[in-house]
């Protein structure tokens, strides 16, 4: 797991510790299995990411 920018951005929106690492691992796994088609798809397939958190990620680059 080598995604320092994503790690930092997730921490900036309030996700911490093991949750951040688990979310990144889940994103990597799900993306390998089937690429995400939309932000809604990410929210539906990645436990721990809500619509609000996705909006925070998009609004806070």
C-alpha positions in Angstrom: 0.0 0.0 0.0 1.9 3.0 -1.3 -0.6 5.9 -1.6 0.7 8.8 0.6 -1.4 11.4 -1.1 -4.6 9.5 -0.7 -3.6 8.6 2.9 -3.1 12.3 3.7 -6.4 13.4 2.0 -8.4 10.8 3.9 -6.8 11.9 7.2 -7.7 15.5 6.3 -11.4 14.7 6.1 -11.4 13.0 9.5 -10.6 9.3 8.8 -7.9 8.0 10.9 -5.8 5.0 11.9 -6.8 1.5 10.8 -9.9 2.9 9.1 -7.7 4.8 6.5 -5.6 1.8 5.8 -8.6 -0.5 5.4 -10.3 1.9 3.1 -7.2 2.2 0.9 -6.8 -1.6 0.8 -10.5 -2.0 -0.1 -10.3 0.6 -2.8 -7.2 -1.2 -4.3 -8.9 -4.6 -4.1 -12.3 -3.5 -5.6 -10.6 -1.4 -8.3 -8.6 -4.5 -9.4 -11.7 -6.7 -9.4 -13.9 -4.2 -11.3 -13.0 -0.5 -12.0 -15.2 2.1 -10.3 -17.8 3.6 -12.6 -18.8 6.6 -10.6 -18.5 8.2 -7.1 -21.8 6.5 -6.2 -20.1 3.2 -7.1 -17.2 4.0 -4.8 -19.6 4.8 -1.9 -21.6 1.6 -2.6 -18.6 -0.7 -2.7 -16.2 0.8 -0.1 -17.4 0.4 3.4 -16.4 3.4 5.5 -16.8 6.0 2.8 -20.0 8.0 2.8 -21.4 10.5 0.3 -20.4 13.2 2.7 -16.8 12.0 2.9 -16.6 11.7 -0.9 -17.8 15.3 -1.2 -15.2 16.4 1.4 -12.5 14.6 -0.7 -13.6 16.3 -3.9 -14.0 19.8 -2.3 -10.7 19.7 -0.4 -7.9 18.9 -2.9 
